Amino acid sequence: MKPELFKTLDKSDVKIYKKWARDNFKIGTDINKVWHPVVQNECDKINQEYIDKLNLQKNREISWRAKLSKQELKQRLSSFVVKK
């Protein structure tokens, strides 16, 4: 929809609209194009935050697995060391 069709918001209205989005938007659902652009942008932000959180968790898991693999490798290599 054209931006000029929407109400002009002051700072307090923007806060209220963003809070409404945070309280009511369900992650991954469609963002209604008739919602005010401030609400639409906040919903986009909510989705992006969720994606970033998933990516961070995935990266931590990959990092944890890599560290575990290094530890396992050290243990296996230590078994080949000849003790005097």
Number of C-alpha atoms within 10 A of each C-alpha: 10 7 9 7 9 13 10 10 13 8 7 8 13 14 13 14 19 17 14 14 20 16 9 10 18 13 16 13 9 11 16 11 10 12 14 17 17 18 23 20 15 19 25 17 13 18 17 14 13 14 14 12 12 12 12 12 12 12 12 12 12 12 12 12 12 12 12 12 12 12 12 12 11 11 11 11 10 11 9 8 8 6 6 3
